[in-house]
Amino acid sequence: MSITRRRALATLIATTLLAGPAYAAETIRVGLPTKTYWPTTIAETAVRQKLFEKEGIKAELTVYRSGAETFEGMAAGAADIILDPPSLVSAGRKKGVMSRIVANAAMGNFGWQLMVPAKSTLEVKDLNGKKVGITAAGSGSDLLALWTIQDRKIDFTRVPVGGGGLVPNLLAGNVDAAVVYSPLSFQVAKSGEAKTILDYATAAPPNLTAGWIVLDKFAEAKPEVVQKAVRSMAPCNSW
């Protein structure tokens, strides 16, 4: 072996020995309420544009069927950060699930609509005794349905059908109306399949309707990871 080759080999060996183990980026598991909800679009875009990678972390997205199921996933240890209404944090703490909101996501019910099939003649007051579709008990759609009952002094049956089941059940006539989230509400209105009889963005008082939530123990153990995750999805947050 020539002197040049021996020196090259020695340099390679030395470099290998001095180099530490490869850095493994921290992975954060993001729980999202349903497939066609706007936070899912934001999170998926952040993954495609490598915004998580720019923060030095990796993201694993899991899409659930409702906000309530998403919260249950976090409580069971299947998700590290989720998007849900503040009411679930309060309800969870009463049951021993200690979590907190770490970032604001929405300060109003933007895009949330109470909708009926396009040919329906029903108005909000006519829903007394009818069936209204929601994603799940305890979800954002359920809270708006309960608000409607209280505000309009009517009573109807709330039927949980999951996020993906709202429009199909509405159009099939299985429910008389449905609380539909954005951008799905805009899509079915544009297609002419359904129409709005109550716009929650203007009807309901402004309030913190959704936030990014983590378990207390995760926030205390990995505060930097939480901040990096929130920054990665900054277009829908106010950190």
N, C-alpha and C positions, 0 to 999 in steps of 0.2 A: 504494500500500500504506500502511495506517495505521501510525502510530507504534507502537501496541500490537502489531500483527502483526509489524512489523519487529523489535521487541524479542524477541518469542516465537521468531522464526526464528533470531535471533542466539544466543539461549540454547540452542536445540536444536543448532545447529552447534557451539557451544563445548563442550557436553556430549559430543557425539559425538567431537570431536577429543581431549578429555581422557581419555575412557574408553579403557582398554587393551583388548587382545584378550580375548575371552571365555575364561574359565578352562576348560580341558579336563581333566576328572577322569582320573586315572591308571587304566588298565584292567589288571586282573590276571586271568590265565587259570587257572581252577581245574580240575584233573583229578581225576575221581572213578572208583573202580574198577568199579562196575557200577550199573545203574539202580535196583535195589531194595535197595541197601545203605544202612545208616543215615546215613553221612556225606552221601550224595546228598540225603536228605531234609532234613538240617540246612542244607546249602548252598542248596538250592532255597527253603527257608523264609526264609533270610537275604536272598535276592534279593527274594522277594515282600514281605517286611516292610521292605525298603529299608535293611537294616542296613549293607550296603556303602556305600550313598549317604550314610548318616549319618557314616561314617568318611571321606567325601570321595573314594571310589574307585568304580569300576565293576567288575563281575565278569562274566566269560564262562565258563560251565560247559560242560565236555565230559565226557560219560560214556563210559567205555571198557568193554571186556568182561571185564577182570580187573585185578588189581593189577599184574601183570607188564607188561601192555600199557600201563597208566597210567604206570608208571615209564619205559617206553620212549618214551612220548609226551613226558615231561619232558626226557629225555635228548636227544631229537631237536629240542627247542626249541618244542614245540607246547603246553606247559603251563608255568606259572610256579610253582604250588604244587599239591601232590598229597597224597592220603591213601594211605599204604601201610605195610606192616610194616617195621621197622628192618632186617631181614635184607637187603632190597633195597638199602639204603644201603651196607651192607658189601660186598655182591656187586658193586654198581656201582662203588665206589671201586677195586676190584681190576681193573676193566676201564677205568678212566680217567674214569668218570662221577663227578665230585666233587660230592656233595650232602650235606645235613645235615638233621637233624630240628630243627625250630624250635618245635614245640609237641607236647605229649603229647595223644593222642586217646583211647586206651583202655589200661587197665592189666589187662586180662583178656580172655578169649575169650567175652564175654557174648553169649549168643544163638547161638553157633556150636554146631551139632549134627551128629553123624554119624547120618544118617537112612536108613531103608529103607522100601519101600512098606508101606502099612498091613497088608497080608495076608502080608507076608514073615515067615518064622520064623527068619531069620538073626539071630545075635547077633554081637558083635564078633569073638569067637574063630572064628566060622564064615567070616569074610571071607578067610581064607588061600586064595590062589589065585584070588580073585574080582576083579571090576572095581569100582573106586570113583571116582566122579566128583569132579573138582576144577574150579576155574575155569581155571587155567593153571599151568604150571610156574613155581615161584618165588613164587607168590601166597600169601596167608594160608591159603587152603584147602589148598594143597599142603604147607605147613609143618605143618599139623595132621595131614594124612594121614601124613606122614613120622614125626611124633611118635607116632602111633598104631602104626605098624609097629614102631618101636623099643620103645615102652613095653609093648605087648601081645605082643611076640615073634612077630609074624605077618608075612606078606608078601602083598601084593596089587598089582594093576596100577592105577596112577593114570592116569585118563583125563581129559584137559583138554577141557571142553565149553563153557567160557565161563560167565559169571555167569547169563545168560539161559537157558542150556541145562541147568543143574543139575537142576531139577525135571522138565522135560519128558523128559529122558533117563532119569531115575530111574523115573518113572511108566510110561515106554514099555518098561522092562526092558532098556535098552541098557547100563545099569550096575546092579550089585547093591546099591550103597549110594552115598551122596553126602555130602560135607562141605558143609553148607548154612549160610549166614550169616543174621544177623537183619536185618530182621524177616521175611524170607522163610521162615525155619525155623518161626516162630510161626504164620505164615499157613497153611502146608501141614499143620501139626499140628492147627490148629483146624478146618480143612476135613475132616480125617480121611483125607487122601490118603496121608500118610506118618507114620511114628512115629520117635521118637528111641531109638537104642540106645547112644549115648554123648553126654553133655553135657560139652562142653569147658570150660565155665565153672567146673565143679567138678572135673573130671578132670585138667585140665592145670594146672601151677603158675602162680600169678599172675606176669605179666611185662608189659613194654611191648609190646603186640601191634600197635599202630598209632600213627602220628604224622603230623603235617603236615610235608612235606618240600619243600625248595627246593634248587636248585643253589647251590653256594658263591658263584659269581659274581653270582647274582641277590641273594642275601642281603647281600653286601658292597656291591653297587651301589644297592640300594633297600631298606635295612633298615626304613624307616618304612612303606613299602608292605606289606612282609611282616607287620609288627605290626598294621597296620590290617586286613589280610585275616584274620588270626587272631582279632582281637577281634570281627570281624563274625560269625564262626562260633563264638563263645565257648561256646555250650551244649555243645559236644563237645570242648572243649579245656581245657588247663591251662597257660596261657602263663607 
